[in-house]
Amino acid sequence: MKRKILVPMFASVMALSMNTVANADQIENNENDKNSDRTLDLGEYQEVTYKTAVIKDGVAVKIRKSGDVQTVAYTGDEFKVIGTQDEWIKVALEDGDGWLAARYVDIKESIGYTTVEKVNFRTEANTDSEIIKELELGSTVKVLEVNESWLKVKKGEDEGYIRSLYVSDEAPVIEEEESVVVNETQVSNTQNNSNQSSSSSNNSSSSSNGQTQNSNSSSSSSNSSNSSNGQTQKPVQNNDNSYNPPASSTSSVQAVLNLAYSKIGCPYVWGAEGPNSFDCSGFTSYVFRNAVGVSLPRTSSAQSGYGKTVSKSNLQAGDLVFFNTSGKGVSHVGIYVGGGKMVHAPSSGKTVSVTSINSSYYSSRFVTAKRVL
């Protein structure tokens, strides 16, 4: 009797330990073991939409498929729920799906995306009800309830209904990413070229005034050389205001902004944490750790649970801003710098840069913001 009691008690204690790795047992029946006494009746499988599984505090969970470990999830990691079966939850992974035990996660409402240009957000679940507002393509809403033809959703402070036909749990592709940064660079280059042309014209005019010709020609040549050198430097050394950190009223925030801006132009590399290359959460972790000694969690999803939540309308420089760019919950993070902009490490093939959070791409994918300082 003692052995039968002590073994499960020990397992329970270990499952709740802060250092425990919780193993989700194999849940798919083995075809060669149909007659085994170990075959489990797990009940009926049910598809699930618009739900997110968040790993609870103090555990690390192995997510399995057919007995094989697909990945290990840690406290605060979020996954899109795609189905349930008894006490097991099926979640979406980057390269497929997997299962984990329901007792290790909290389930919360997920985000939906509008899939057409204009969608009516109504007060009631019928087409005769009042329209609260029209939502644009790619707008995000928190899905509260799923009915047959309508979704009860929350947008900002408003709750209402949208036809389920026009909402998806997958973000639509909107080809407007990074448009602000590109335009700023183009404008800067255009202005530099214009200034050089103006300088050349002035120098030419000045040289026609007699005795100062040789002196002005030499000065013009020197200025031209300096301009050329300036164009080959990294963006962080450009005199354009886009690359100068804004002033802050607190020394800690100023330190964060100064270090973040000093990394503009560094390449994005997945998994990199600096000092000369970064992914998005590696960049924010590096900046806060080295500027003000604050240790952030490593992933963007985990960072979104750190600090005090602030609304988009109350953002201050130094706040962390989070986005859902993958359709599977928080997957991107940047540092808000004021003026509706953030500095961040965008994606593969790009560099640390300043971007508007109000562009069509990022505005529709905004999830939350956190104040760390």
C-alpha positions in Angstrom: 0.0 0.0 0.0 2.8 2.4 0.8 4.4 2.1 -2.6 1.1 2.7 -4.4 0.5 5.9 -2.4 4.0 7.3 -2.3 4.7 7.1 -6.0 1.9 9.4 -7.3 2.4 11.8 -4.4 6.1 12.2 -5.4 5.0 12.7 -9.0 2.6 15.4 -8.0 5.1 17.2 -5.9 7.6 17.2 -8.8 5.0 18.4 -11.3 4.5 21.5 -9.2 8.2 22.2 -8.6 9.6 25.4 -10.1 12.3 23.4 -11.9 10.0 20.7 -13.2 9.7 19.8 -16.9 6.2 18.5 -17.3 6.0 15.6 -19.8 2.8 15.4 -21.8 2.3 11.7 -22.4 1.7 10.2 -25.8 -1.9 10.7 -26.6 -2.3 9.1 -30.0 -3.0 5.4 -29.9 -0.3 3.2 -31.4 -1.6 1.1 -34.3 0.4 -1.9 -33.2 -1.0 -1.7 -29.6 -4.7 -1.6 -30.2 -5.4 -4.6 -27.9 -3.1 -3.3 -25.1 -4.6 -2.7 -21.7 -2.8 0.7 -21.8 -5.1 2.1 -24.6 -6.8 5.2 -23.3 -10.3 6.4 -24.0 -9.8 10.2 -24.3 -13.2 11.1 -25.4 -14.3 13.1 -28.4 -11.9 15.5 -30.1 -13.3 19.1 -30.5 -11.9 21.9 -32.6 -11.3 25.2 -30.9 -11.0 28.7 -32.4 -10.0 32.0 -30.9 -8.4 30.7 -27.7 -4.8 31.0 -26.5 -3.0 28.7 -24.1 -0.6 30.5 -21.7 2.0 28.3 -19.8 1.4 28.7 -16.0 4.0 30.0 -13.6 6.7 27.7 -12.3 6.7 25.0 -15.0 8.4 24.1 -18.2 6.2 21.8 -20.4 7.3 19.4 -23.1 4.9 19.6 -26.0 4.6 16.2 -27.8 3.2 14.7 -30.9 3.0 10.9 -31.3 5.3 10.6 -28.3 8.0 12.7 -29.7 9.0 16.0 -28.1 8.3 18.9 -30.5 9.4 21.7 -28.2 9.7 22.8 -24.6 7.5 25.7 -23.5 8.2 28.0 -20.5 6.2 30.2 -18.2 4.4 32.9 -20.1 4.8 31.3 -23.5 1.6 31.5 -25.6 0.2 29.1 -28.2 -2.9 29.2 -30.4 -5.3 26.4 -29.3 -6.7 24.4 -32.2 -8.4 21.5 -30.3 -9.2 19.7 -27.1 -9.6 16.1 -26.1 -10.4 15.2 -22.5 -7.6 16.8 -20.4 -5.3 17.5 -23.3 -5.0 20.6 -25.5 -3.8 20.6 -29.1 -1.8 23.8 -29.9 -0.3 25.2 -33.1 3.5 25.3 -33.4 5.7 27.0 -36.0 6.3 23.7 -37.8 3.1 21.8 -37.1 1.2 21.1 -33.9 1.5 19.3 -30.6 -0.3 18.3 -27.4 0.1 19.3 -23.8 -1.8 18.6 -20.5 -4.5 21.2 -19.8 -3.4 21.5 -16.1 -0.3 23.3 -17.2 -1.9 26.2 -19.0 -4.4 29.0 -18.6 -6.8 29.6 -21.4 -7.6 33.1 -22.5 -9.5 34.9 -25.3 -7.6 35.3 -28.5 -7.3 37.8 -31.3 -9.3 37.8 -34.5 -8.5 39.7 -37.7 -11.0 41.3 -40.1 -10.5 39.9 -43.6 -12.2 42.5 -45.9 -11.8 46.2 -46.5 -14.8 47.3 -44.5 -16.5 45.3 -41.7 -19.6 46.5 -39.6 -19.0 46.3 -35.9 -22.6 46.1 -34.5 -24.3 46.4 -31.1 -26.3 43.2 -31.6 -25.9 39.9 -33.5 -28.1 40.9 -36.5 -27.8 43.1 -39.6 -30.6 45.5 -38.4 -28.7 46.6 -35.3 -26.8 49.8 -34.9 -23.3 50.0 -36.4 -20.8 51.0 -33.7 -18.0 51.6 -36.3 -16.5 50.3 -39.5 -13.3 48.3 -39.2 -10.6 48.2 -41.8 -8.9 45.2 -43.3 -6.6 43.6 -40.7 -8.1 45.3 -37.7 -7.7 43.2 -34.5 -10.5 42.4 -32.1 -10.6 40.2 -29.0 -13.0 37.4 -29.5 -15.2 36.8 -26.4 -17.8 34.3 -27.7 -18.2 32.2 -30.8 -21.7 31.6 -32.1 -23.0 30.0 -35.3 -22.9 33.1 -37.5 -21.7 35.9 -35.3 -18.7 36.6 -33.0 -19.0 38.6 -29.8 -15.9 40.8 -29.8 -14.3 43.6 -27.9 -12.6 46.5 -29.7 -11.0 49.0 -27.4 -13.6 49.7 -24.8 -16.6 48.7 -27.0 -18.2 45.3 -27.1 -20.3 44.2 -30.0 -20.8 41.7 -32.8 -19.2 40.9 -36.2 -20.2 38.4 -38.7 -17.9 35.4 -38.3 -17.6 35.2 -42.1 -15.5 38.3 -42.0 -13.1 37.4 -39.2 -10.2 34.9 -39.1 -7.7 33.8 -36.5 -5.0 34.2 -39.1 -3.6 37.7 -39.9 -4.2 38.8 -43.5 -1.2 39.8 -45.5 -0.9 43.6 -45.9 2.1 44.6 -47.9 2.9 47.9 -46.1 5.5 46.8 -43.5 8.4 49.2 -42.9 7.0 51.8 -45.4 7.8 54.6 -42.9 11.5 53.7 -42.5 12.0 53.4 -46.3 10.3 56.8 -46.9 12.4 58.5 -44.2 15.6 57.1 -45.8 14.5 58.2 -49.3 13.6 61.7 -48.0 16.9 62.0 -46.2 18.8 61.0 -49.3 16.8 63.3 -51.5 17.4 66.2 -49.1 21.2 65.4 -49.0 21.3 65.4 -52.8 19.3 68.6 -53.0 21.7 70.3 -50.4 24.7 69.1 -52.4 23.3 70.5 -55.6 22.5 73.8 -53.9 26.0 73.9 -52.4 27.5 73.2 -55.8 25.4 75.9 -57.4 26.4 78.5 -54.7 30.1 77.7 -55.0 30.0 78.0 -58.7 28.3 81.4 -58.5 30.8 82.5 -55.8 33.7 81.4 -57.9 32.8 83.9 -60.7 33.5 86.8 -58.4 37.2 87.1 -59.1 39.9 86.7 -56.5 38.1 84.2 -54.3 37.7 81.6 -57.0 40.6 79.3 -56.0 39.7 79.5 -52.3 36.0 78.7 -52.9 36.9 75.9 -55.3 39.1 74.3 -52.7 36.4 74.7 -50.0 33.8 73.2 -52.3 36.0 70.2 -53.1 36.5 69.6 -49.3 32.7 69.9 -48.6 32.0 67.5 -51.5 34.4 64.9 -50.0 32.8 65.2 -46.6 29.3 64.7 -48.0 30.5 61.6 -49.8 32.0 60.2 -46.7 28.8 60.9 -44.7 26.7 59.0 -47.2 28.8 55.8 -46.7 28.5 55.9 -42.9 26.0 53.8 -40.9 22.5 55.3 -40.5 23.2 55.9 -36.8 25.8 58.5 -37.8 23.5 60.3 -40.2 22.5 63.8 -39.1 18.9 63.2 -39.9 16.6 63.6 -36.8 15.3 60.1 -37.3 18.6 58.8 -36.0 19.0 61.1 -33.0 17.4 59.9 -29.7 14.7 62.1 -28.5 15.2 63.9 -25.1 13.6 62.3 -22.1 12.7 63.8 -18.7 14.2 60.8 -16.8 17.8 59.6 -16.9 16.9 55.9 -17.0 14.6 56.3 -20.1 17.3 58.5 -21.7 19.9 55.8 -21.2 17.6 53.3 -22.8 16.9 55.5 -25.8 20.6 56.5 -26.3 21.7 52.8 -26.3 18.8 51.7 -28.6 19.5 54.5 -31.1 23.2 53.7 -31.1 22.3 50.2 -32.5 20.4 51.6 -35.5 21.8 49.9 -38.6 22.8 46.7 -36.9 21.5 43.6 -38.8 18.6 41.4 -37.6 19.8 37.8 -36.9 17.3 35.3 -35.4 18.4 34.4 -31.9 21.1 37.1 -31.7 21.3 39.1 -28.4 24.0 41.7 -29.5 26.1 43.6 -29.3 26.3 43.9 -33.1 23.2 41.9 -34.3 19.8 41.2 -32.8 16.4 39.6 -33.1 13.5 41.7 -31.7 13.5 40.4 -28.1 17.3 40.0 -28.1 17.4 43.8 -28.9 15.1 44.8 -26.1 16.8 42.5 -23.6 20.2 43.8 -24.5 19.2 47.5 -24.3 17.4 47.3 -20.9 20.1 45.1 -19.4 23.0 47.2 -20.5 21.4 50.7 -20.2 19.6 50.4 -16.8 20.4 46.9 -15.4 16.9 45.5 -16.0 16.8 41.8 -16.9 13.8 41.1 -19.3 12.6 37.6 -20.2 14.2 36.3 -23.4 11.1 36.0 -25.7 8.7 38.7 -26.8 5.7 36.7 -25.5 7.3 36.4 -22.1 8.3 40.0 -22.1 4.7 41.0 -22.7 3.9 39.7 -19.2 6.6 41.8 -17.6 6.0 45.3 -16.1 2.8 47.4 -15.9 0.2 47.3 -18.7 -0.4 50.7 -20.3 -2.9 51.6 -23.1 -1.8 52.7 -26.5 -3.1 56.2 -25.9 -0.9 56.6 -22.8 2.4 55.4 -24.2 5.6 57.0 -23.0 9.1 56.8 -24.3 10.8 53.7 -23.0 7.7 51.6 -22.9 7.7 48.2 -24.6 5.2 47.7 -27.4 4.1 44.3 -28.5 2.6 43.0 -31.8 1.1 39.8 -33.2 2.9 39.4 -36.5 2.5 35.6 -36.8 -1.1 35.1 -36.1 -0.2 33.1 -33.0 -0.1 35.7 -30.2 2.6 38.1 -29.3 5.6 37.6 -31.6 7.3 41.0 -31.9 8.5 43.7 -29.6 9.9 47.2 -29.9 10.8 50.2 -27.7 8.5 53.1 -27.9 10.4 56.4 -28.5 7.5 58.9 -28.6 5.8 60.6 -31.5 4.0 57.3 -32.5 7.3 55.6 -33.3 9.4 52.7 -32.0 12.9 51.5 -32.4 13.2 47.8 -33.1 14.9 44.9 -34.9 12.2 44.2 -37.6 12.9 40.9 -39.4 15.4 38.9 -41.4 17.2 40.9 -44.0 16.5 44.2 -42.2 18.3 46.3 -39.7 17.5 48.0 -36.4 15.4 51.0 -37.3 12.8 53.5 -36.3 9.2 52.7 -37.4 5.8 54.2 -36.9 3.5 52.0 -34.8 0.5 53.7 -36.5 1.3 52.3 -40.0 -1.3 50.0 -41.4 0.9 47.0 -40.7 1.7 47.6 -37.1 -1.5 49.4 -36.0 -3.6 46.4 -37.0 -1.2 44.0 -35.1 -0.8 45.9 -31.9 -1.5 43.8 -28.8 -0.4 45.5 -25.7 2.3 47.7 -24.1 4.3 47.4 -20.9 6.0 50.0 -18.7 9.2 48.7 -17.2 10.8 51.9 -15.9 
